[in-house]
Amino acid sequence: MIRYLLFSLLGFLGSALVLLIVRTMWYNFRSNLLRRKAHPDVIDVTPIPHKHSNRLYIIAWLLLGLGASAYIMNHMDDTTRTKATYIPAHIDAEGNFVPAQQINPNNEEKTAP
């Protein structure tokens, strides 16, 4: 149970970390482009309105994080697919070697492991 929780948190928060890294790289790239432009001779002192956090970024993080968590939870299944009986390799009463087998109780089919 704890393993499921840890992997789900990793999927949820890992996507946030990846998006944060991509967003930071984009802001650095954009600020480098703005810094390379020629500086004007007049200094503008008008106040710049504060920007709220990018809602698209938060929505993308939530969707990607929830999707990754759902994918991880869906693919982490502990139930066995078939309950087969394993018969190890042995030597029968006549001295012949019998290879290992798995017997499925549903269809009584013998398969090699």
DSSP file (Angstrom, degrees, kcal/mol; ACC not computed):
  #  RESIDUE AA STRUCTURE BP1 BP2  ACC     N-H-->O    O-->H-N    N-H-->O    O-->H-N    TCO  KAPPA ALPHA  PHI   PSI    X-CA   Y-CA   Z-CA
    1    1 A M     >        0   0    0      0, 0.0     4,-2.0     0, 0.0     5,-0.1   0.000 360.0 360.0 360.0 -43.5    0.0    0.0    0.0
    2    2 A I  H  >  +     0   0    0      1,-0.2     4,-2.8     2,-0.2     5,-0.2   0.865 360.0  56.9 -68.2 -34.1    2.8    2.4    0.9
    3    3 A R  H  > S+     0   0    0      2,-0.2     4,-2.5     1,-0.2     5,-0.2   0.920 106.4  49.6 -61.9 -42.6    4.6    1.5   -2.3
    4    4 A Y  H  > S+     0   0    0      1,-0.2     4,-2.3     2,-0.2    -2,-0.2   0.925 112.2  48.3 -59.8 -44.6    1.5    2.5   -4.3
    5    5 A L  H  X S+     0   0    0     -4,-2.0     4,-2.5     2,-0.2    -2,-0.2   0.915 112.1  48.3 -63.8 -43.9    1.3    5.8   -2.5
    6    6 A L  H  X S+     0   0    0     -4,-2.8     4,-2.3     1,-0.2    -2,-0.2   0.922 113.6  46.1 -64.9 -43.9    5.0    6.5   -3.0
    7    7 A F  H  X S+     0   0    0     -4,-2.5     4,-2.3     2,-0.2    -1,-0.2   0.871 112.6  51.1 -68.3 -34.6    4.9    5.7   -6.7
    8    8 A S  H  X S+     0   0    0     -4,-2.3     4,-2.5    -5,-0.2    -2,-0.2   0.919 111.1  47.6 -66.8 -42.3    1.8    7.8   -7.2
    9    9 A L  H  X S+     0   0    0     -4,-2.5     4,-3.3     2,-0.2     5,-0.4   0.893 110.7  52.6 -64.2 -38.1    3.3   10.8   -5.4
   10   10 A L  H  X S+     0   0    0     -4,-2.3     4,-2.1     1,-0.2     5,-0.2   0.919 111.8  45.8 -62.6 -42.7    6.4   10.3   -7.5
   11   11 A G  H  X S+     0   0    0     -4,-2.3     4,-1.1     2,-0.2    -2,-0.2   0.883 117.7  43.6 -66.0 -37.8    4.2   10.4  -10.7
   12   12 A F  H  X S+     0   0    0     -4,-2.5     4,-0.9     2,-0.2    -2,-0.2   0.942 123.5  33.3 -74.2 -48.4    2.3   13.4   -9.5
   13   13 A L  H  X S+     0   0    0     -4,-3.3     4,-2.1     1,-0.2    -3,-0.2   0.759 111.4  63.7 -82.2 -24.7    5.1   15.5   -8.2
   14   14 A G  H  X S+     0   0    0     -4,-2.1     4,-2.3    -5,-0.4    -1,-0.2   0.890 101.5  50.9 -64.7 -38.6    7.6   14.3  -10.8
   15   15 A S  H  X S+     0   0    0     -4,-1.1     4,-2.5    -5,-0.2    -1,-0.2   0.870 108.3  52.8 -66.7 -34.6    5.6   15.8  -13.5
   16   16 A A  H  X S+     0   0    0     -4,-0.9     4,-2.4     2,-0.2    -2,-0.2   0.905 109.0  49.7 -65.1 -40.0    5.5   19.1  -11.6
   17   17 A L  H  X S+     0   0    0     -4,-2.1     4,-2.2     2,-0.2    -2,-0.2   0.915 111.3  48.3 -64.9 -42.7    9.3   19.0  -11.3
   18   18 A V  H  X S+     0   0    0     -4,-2.3     4,-2.4     1,-0.2    -2,-0.2   0.931 113.5  47.0 -63.6 -45.0    9.6   18.4  -15.1
   19   19 A L  H  X S+     0   0    0     -4,-2.5     4,-2.7     1,-0.2    -1,-0.2   0.874 110.7  53.0 -65.2 -35.8    7.2   21.2  -15.9
   20   20 A L  H  X S+     0   0    0     -4,-2.4     4,-2.4     2,-0.2    -1,-0.2   0.904 109.8  48.2 -65.0 -40.5    9.0   23.5  -13.5
   21   21 A I  H  X S+     0   0    0     -4,-2.2     4,-2.4     2,-0.2    -2,-0.2   0.925 113.4  47.1 -65.0 -44.2   12.4   22.8  -15.2
   22   22 A V  H  X S+     0   0    0     -4,-2.4     4,-2.2     1,-0.2    -2,-0.2   0.910 113.0  49.3 -64.0 -41.6   10.9   23.4  -18.6
   23   23 A R  H  X S+     0   0    0     -4,-2.7     4,-2.5     2,-0.2    -2,-0.2   0.909 111.3  48.9 -64.6 -41.9    9.2   26.6  -17.5
   24   24 A T  H  X S+     0   0    0     -4,-2.4     4,-2.5     2,-0.2    -2,-0.2   0.903 110.3  50.9 -64.6 -41.4   12.5   27.9  -15.9
   25   25 A M  H  X S+     0   0    0     -4,-2.4     4,-2.5     2,-0.2    -1,-0.2   0.908 110.7  49.7 -62.3 -40.3   14.4   27.1  -19.1
   26   26 A W  H  X S+     0   0    0     -4,-2.2     4,-2.7     2,-0.2    -2,-0.2   0.924 111.3  48.1 -64.2 -44.1   11.8   29.0  -21.1
   27   27 A Y  H  X S+     0   0    0     -4,-2.5     4,-2.6     2,-0.2    -2,-0.2   0.892 112.2  49.3 -64.8 -38.9   12.0   32.0  -18.8
   28   28 A N  H  X S+     0   0    0     -4,-2.5     4,-2.2     2,-0.2    -1,-0.2   0.918 112.0  48.4 -64.5 -42.9   15.8   32.0  -18.9
   29   29 A F  H  X S+     0   0    0     -4,-2.5     4,-1.8     2,-0.2    -2,-0.2   0.925 114.0  46.6 -62.1 -44.4   15.8   31.8  -22.7
   30   30 A R  H  X S+     0   0    0     -4,-2.7     4,-2.2     1,-0.2    -2,-0.2   0.889 111.6  50.2 -66.5 -39.9   13.3   34.6  -22.9
   31   31 A S  H  X S+     0   0    0     -4,-2.6     4,-2.2     1,-0.2    -1,-0.2   0.866 108.6  53.2 -68.8 -33.5   15.2   36.8  -20.5
   32   32 A N  H  X S+     0   0    0     -4,-2.2     4,-1.5     2,-0.2    -1,-0.2   0.892 108.9  49.9 -65.4 -38.6   18.4   36.2  -22.4
   33   33 A L  H  X S+     0   0    0     -4,-1.8     4,-0.7     1,-0.2    -2,-0.2   0.915 112.8  46.3 -65.1 -41.6   16.7   37.4  -25.6
   34   34 A L  H >< S+     0   0    0     -4,-2.2     3,-0.5     1,-0.2    -2,-0.2   0.864 110.3  53.7 -68.7 -34.8   15.4   40.5  -23.9
   35   35 A R  H 3< S+     0   0    0     -4,-2.2    -1,-0.2     1,-0.2    -2,-0.2   0.822 103.3  57.2 -69.3 -30.7   18.8   41.2  -22.3
   36   36 A R  H 3< S+     0   0    0     -4,-1.5    -1,-0.2    -5,-0.1    -2,-0.2   0.699  86.7  97.7 -75.6 -18.3   20.5   41.1  -25.7
   37   37 A K  S << S-     0   0    0     -4,-0.7     2,-0.1    -3,-0.5    -3,-0.0  -0.300  92.5 -88.2 -66.4 156.8   18.2   43.8  -27.2
   38   38 A A        -     0   0    0      1,-0.1    -1,-0.1     0, 0.0    -2,-0.1  -0.424  42.4-120.5 -67.3 138.2   19.6   47.3  -27.2
   39   39 A H        -     0   0    0     -2,-0.1    -1,-0.1    -3,-0.1     2,-0.0  -0.621  28.1-119.7 -79.7 135.9   18.9   49.3  -24.0
   40   40 A P        -     0   0    0      0, 0.0    -1,-0.1     0, 0.0     0, 0.0  -0.351  10.2-129.5 -72.8 157.6   16.9   52.5  -24.5
   41   41 A D  S    S+     0   0    0      2,-0.1     2,-0.5    -2,-0.0    -2,-0.0   0.762  92.0  69.5 -76.2 -26.1   18.4   55.8  -23.6
   42   42 A V  S    S-     0   0    0      2,-0.0     2,-0.6     0, 0.0     0, 0.0  -0.804  79.8-138.4 -98.1 132.6   15.3   56.8  -21.5
   43   43 A I        -     0   0    0     -2,-0.5     2,-0.5     2,-0.0    -2,-0.1  -0.792  14.0-145.5 -91.6 124.4   14.6   54.9  -18.3
   44   44 A D        +     0   0    0     -2,-0.6    -2,-0.0     1,-0.1    -1,-0.0  -0.787  20.2 177.3 -92.2 125.2   11.0   54.1  -17.9
   45   45 A V        +     0   0    0     -2,-0.5    -1,-0.1     2,-0.1     3,-0.1   0.183  32.8 130.8-113.4  15.0    9.8   54.2  -14.2
   46   46 A T        -     0   0    0      1,-0.1     2,-0.1     0, 0.0    -2,-0.1  -0.466  66.6-104.5 -68.8 141.0    6.1   53.4  -14.7
   47   47 A P        -     0   0    0      0, 0.0    -1,-0.1     0, 0.0    -2,-0.1  -0.378  27.9-137.3 -68.5 143.4    5.0   50.6  -12.4
   48   48 A I        -     0   0    0     -2,-0.1     3,-0.1    -3,-0.1     2,-0.0  -0.874  23.2-116.6-100.6 127.3    4.5   47.2  -13.9
   49   49 A P        -     0   0    0      0, 0.0     2,-0.2     0, 0.0    -1,-0.0  -0.342  34.4-105.7 -64.8 144.0    1.3   45.4  -12.8
   50   50 A H        -     0   0    0      1,-0.1     2,-0.4    -2,-0.0     0, 0.0  -0.500  31.6-138.3 -71.5 132.7    2.0   42.2  -10.9
   51   51 A K        -     0   0    0     -2,-0.2     3,-0.1    -3,-0.1     2,-0.1  -0.758  12.9-132.0 -92.6 137.1    1.3   39.1  -12.9
   52   52 A H        -     0   0    0     -2,-0.4     3,-0.1     1,-0.2    -1,-0.0  -0.369  44.0 -73.9 -77.5 166.0   -0.4   36.2  -11.3
   53   53 A S        -     0   0    0      1,-0.1     2,-0.5    -2,-0.1    -1,-0.2  -0.256  60.8 -91.5 -61.6 150.3    1.0   32.7  -11.7
   54   54 A N     >  -     0   0    0      1,-0.2     4,-1.7    -3,-0.1    -1,-0.1  -0.486  34.6-162.3 -68.2 112.9    0.4   31.1  -15.0
   55   55 A R  H  > S+     0   0    0     -2,-0.5     4,-2.7     1,-0.2     5,-0.2   0.838  89.1  59.0 -68.4 -32.0   -2.9   29.2  -14.8
   56   56 A L  H  > S+     0   0    0      1,-0.2     4,-2.6     2,-0.2    -1,-0.2   0.901 105.0  50.7 -62.4 -39.5   -2.1   27.2  -17.9
   57   57 A Y  H  > S+     0   0    0      2,-0.2     4,-2.4     1,-0.2    -2,-0.2   0.920 111.8  46.6 -62.5 -44.5    1.0   25.9  -16.2
   58   58 A I  H  X S+     0   0    0     -4,-1.7     4,-2.5     2,-0.2    -2,-0.2   0.906 113.5  48.0 -67.3 -41.3   -0.9   24.9  -13.1
   59   59 A I  H  X S+     0   0    0     -4,-2.7     4,-2.6     2,-0.2     5,-0.2   0.912 112.2  49.5 -65.4 -42.1   -3.7   23.2  -15.1
   60   60 A A  H  X S+     0   0    0     -4,-2.6     4,-2.7    -5,-0.2     5,-0.3   0.903 111.5  49.8 -62.9 -40.5   -1.1   21.4  -17.2
   61   61 A W  H  X S+     0   0    0     -4,-2.4     4,-2.9     2,-0.2     5,-0.2   0.929 112.1  47.1 -63.8 -45.1    0.7   20.2  -14.0
   62   62 A L  H  X S+     0   0    0     -4,-2.5     4,-2.8     2,-0.2     5,-0.3   0.928 115.3  44.9 -63.7 -44.9   -2.5   19.0  -12.5
   63   63 A L  H  X S+     0   0    0     -4,-2.6     4,-2.3     2,-0.2    -2,-0.2   0.933 117.6  43.7 -65.6 -45.0   -3.6   17.1  -15.6
   64   64 A L  H  X S+     0   0    0     -4,-2.7     4,-2.5    -5,-0.2    -2,-0.2   0.907 116.3  47.9 -66.9 -41.1   -0.2   15.6  -16.2
   65   65 A G  H  X S+     0   0    0     -4,-2.9     4,-2.4    -5,-0.3    -2,-0.2   0.922 113.8  45.5 -65.9 -44.9    0.3   14.7  -12.6
   66   66 A L  H  X S+     0   0    0     -4,-2.8     4,-2.5    -5,-0.2    -2,-0.2   0.889 113.8  50.5 -66.3 -38.0   -3.2   13.2  -12.2
   67   67 A G  H  X S+     0   0    0     -4,-2.3     4,-2.4    -5,-0.3    -2,-0.2   0.917 111.7  47.0 -64.5 -43.0   -2.7   11.3  -15.4
   68   68 A A  H  X S+     0   0    0     -4,-2.5     4,-2.4     2,-0.2    -2,-0.2   0.902 113.2  49.2 -65.9 -40.2    0.7    9.9  -14.3
   69   69 A S  H  X S+     0   0    0     -4,-2.4     4,-2.7     2,-0.2     5,-0.2   0.915 112.3  47.7 -65.0 -42.6   -0.7    8.9  -10.9
   70   70 A A  H  X S+     0   0    0     -4,-2.5     4,-2.2     2,-0.2    -2,-0.2   0.904 112.0  50.4 -65.0 -40.5   -3.6    7.2  -12.5
   71   71 A Y  H  X S+     0   0    0     -4,-2.4     4,-1.8     2,-0.2    -2,-0.2   0.921 112.7  46.3 -62.9 -44.0   -1.4    5.4  -15.0
   72   72 A I  H  X S+     0   0    0     -4,-2.4     4,-0.9     1,-0.2    -2,-0.2   0.933 113.8  47.4 -65.3 -46.0    1.0    4.2  -12.2
   73   73 A M  H  < S+     0   0    0     -4,-2.7     3,-0.3     1,-0.2    -1,-0.2   0.860 112.2  51.1 -64.1 -34.5   -1.9    3.1   -9.9
   74   74 A N  H  < S+     0   0    0     -4,-2.2    -1,-0.2     1,-0.2    -2,-0.2   0.850 113.5  43.5 -71.1 -34.3   -3.5    1.2  -12.9
   75   75 A H  H  < S+     0   0    0     -4,-1.8     2,-1.0    -5,-0.2    -1,-0.2   0.484  94.6  82.1 -94.0  -2.2   -0.3   -0.6  -13.8
   76   76 A M     <  +     0   0    0     -4,-0.9     2,-0.5    -3,-0.3    -1,-0.2  -0.749  59.0 155.6-101.3  86.2    0.7   -1.6  -10.3
   77   77 A D        -     0   0    0     -2,-1.0    -3,-0.0     1,-0.1    -4,-0.0  -0.955  28.6-171.2-118.2 124.3   -1.4   -4.6   -9.7
   78   78 A D        +     0   0    0     -2,-0.5    -1,-0.1     2,-0.1     2,-0.1   0.577  53.0 109.5 -88.5 -10.2   -0.4   -7.3   -7.2
   79   79 A T  S    S-     0   0    0      1,-0.1     2,-0.2     2,-0.0    -2,-0.1  -0.392  73.1-117.5 -69.9 142.9   -3.0   -9.9   -8.1
   80   80 A T        -     0   0    0      1,-0.1     3,-0.2    -2,-0.1    -1,-0.1  -0.526  12.4-138.7 -78.0 147.2   -1.7  -12.9   -9.9
   81   81 A R  S    S+     0   0    0      1,-0.3     2,-0.4    -2,-0.2    -1,-0.1   0.950  85.2   6.9 -73.0 -49.5   -3.0  -13.5  -13.4
   82   82 A T        -     0   0    0     -3,-0.0     2,-1.3     2,-0.0    -1,-0.3  -0.996  69.7-130.7-133.8 141.3   -3.5  -17.2  -13.1
   83   83 A K        +     0   0    0     -2,-0.4     2,-0.3    -3,-0.2    23,-0.2  -0.747  42.0 174.1 -90.9  94.3   -3.2  -19.4  -10.0
   84   84 A A        -     0   0    0     -2,-1.3     2,-0.6    20,-0.2    20,-0.2  -0.750  31.4-127.2-104.1 149.2   -1.0  -22.1  -11.4
   85   85 A T  E     -A  103   0A   0     18,-2.9    18,-2.9    -2,-0.3     2,-0.5  -0.845  23.2-144.4 -94.9 125.7    0.5  -25.0   -9.5
   86   86 A Y  E     -A  102   0A   0     -2,-0.6    16,-0.2    16,-0.2    14,-0.0  -0.793  12.3-168.4 -94.4 126.7    4.2  -25.3  -10.1
   87   87 A I  E     -A  101   0A   0     14,-3.3    14,-2.6    -2,-0.5     3,-0.1  -0.959  20.3-138.4-112.6 113.1    5.7  -28.8  -10.2
   88   88 A P        -     0   0    0      0, 0.0     2,-0.1     0, 0.0    10,-0.1  -0.186  33.3 -81.5 -69.0 163.6    9.5  -28.6  -10.1
   89   89 A A        +     0   0    0     11,-0.1     2,-0.3     8,-0.0    11,-0.1  -0.375  65.1 156.2 -62.9 140.5   11.7  -30.8  -12.2
   90   90 A H  E     -C   98   0B   0      8,-2.1     8,-3.5    -3,-0.1     2,-0.5  -0.927  45.2-102.6-155.2 176.1   12.1  -34.2  -10.8
   91   91 A I  E     -C   97   0B   0     -2,-0.3     6,-0.2     6,-0.2    -2,-0.0  -0.955  39.0-139.3-110.7 126.3   12.9  -37.8  -11.6
   92   92 A D    >   -     0   0    0      4,-2.4     3,-1.6    -2,-0.5    -1,-0.0  -0.043  34.8 -85.3 -78.3-175.1    9.9  -40.2  -11.7
   93   93 A A  T 3  S+     0   0    0      1,-0.3    -1,-0.1     2,-0.1    -2,-0.0   0.758 127.9  53.9 -64.9 -25.8    9.6  -43.7  -10.4
   94   94 A E  T 3  S-     0   0    0      2,-0.1    -1,-0.3     1,-0.0    -2,-0.0   0.485 120.1-106.1 -88.3  -2.6   11.2  -45.2  -13.6
   95   95 A G  S <  S+     0   0    0     -3,-1.6     2,-0.3     1,-0.3    -2,-0.1   0.572  73.5 139.3  91.1  10.1   14.2  -43.0  -13.4
   96   96 A N        -     0   0    0      1,-0.0    -4,-2.4     2,-0.0     2,-0.4  -0.641  56.6-114.6 -88.6 145.5   13.2  -40.6  -16.2
   97   97 A F  E     -C   91   0B   0     -2,-0.3    -6,-0.2    -6,-0.2    -1,-0.0  -0.658  27.2-163.3 -79.5 128.3   13.8  -36.9  -15.9
   98   98 A V  E     -C   90   0B   0     -8,-3.5    -8,-2.1    -2,-0.4     3,-0.1  -0.965  16.4-133.7-112.9 120.0   10.6  -34.9  -15.9
   99   99 A P        -     0   0    0      0, 0.0    -9,-0.1     0, 0.0   -12,-0.0  -0.193  36.0 -80.7 -69.7 165.6   11.0  -31.1  -16.6
  100  100 A A        -     0   0    0    -11,-0.1     2,-0.3   -14,-0.0   -11,-0.1  -0.331  54.3-174.0 -65.2 146.7    9.3  -28.4  -14.5
  101  101 A Q  E     -A   87   0A   0    -14,-2.6   -14,-3.3    11,-0.2     2,-0.4  -0.950  23.2-144.3-140.7 157.8    5.7  -27.7  -15.3
  102  102 A Q  E     -AB  86 111A   0      9,-2.5     9,-2.1    -2,-0.3     2,-0.6  -0.998  15.9-157.9-122.7 128.3    2.9  -25.4  -14.4
  103  103 A I  E     -AB  85 110A   0    -18,-2.9   -18,-2.9    -2,-0.4     7,-0.2  -0.924   6.9-148.4-109.5 121.0   -0.6  -26.7  -14.2
  104  104 A N     >  -     0   0    0      5,-1.7     4,-1.6    -2,-0.6     5,-0.5  -0.764   5.9-149.6 -85.3 125.4   -3.5  -24.3  -14.5
  105  105 A P  T  4 S+     0   0    0      0, 0.0    -1,-0.1     0, 0.0   -21,-0.1   0.755  89.9  60.8 -69.6 -22.4   -6.5  -25.5  -12.4
  106  106 A N  T  4 S+     0   0    0      1,-0.2   -22,-0.0   -23,-0.2    -3,-0.0   0.935 126.0   9.9 -71.1 -46.0   -9.1  -23.9  -14.8
  107  107 A N  T  4 S-     0   0    0     -3,-0.1    -1,-0.2     2,-0.1     3,-0.1   0.327  91.6-127.1-119.1   7.1   -8.2  -25.8  -17.9
  108  108 A E     <  +     0   0    0     -4,-1.6     2,-0.5     1,-0.2    -5,-0.0   0.836  54.5 156.5  50.6  37.5   -5.8  -28.5  -16.6
  109  109 A E        -     0   0    0     -5,-0.5    -5,-1.7     2,-0.0     2,-0.5  -0.810  35.8-142.1 -97.5 131.7   -3.3  -27.4  -19.2
  110  110 A K  E     +B  103   0A   0     -2,-0.5     2,-0.3    -7,-0.2    -7,-0.2  -0.798  24.5 175.4 -95.6 131.6    0.4  -28.2  -18.6
  111  111 A T  E     -B  102   0A   0     -9,-2.1    -9,-2.5    -2,-0.5    -2,-0.0  -0.965  32.5-114.2-132.6 151.4    2.9  -25.6  -19.7
  112  112 A A              0   0    0     -2,-0.3   -11,-0.2   -11,-0.2   -12,-0.0  -0.627 360.0 360.0 -79.8 142.7    6.7  -25.3  -19.3
  113  113 A P              0   0    0      0, 0.0    -1,-0.1     0, 0.0   -12,-0.1   0.503 360.0 360.0 -70.8 360.0    7.7  -22.4  -17.1
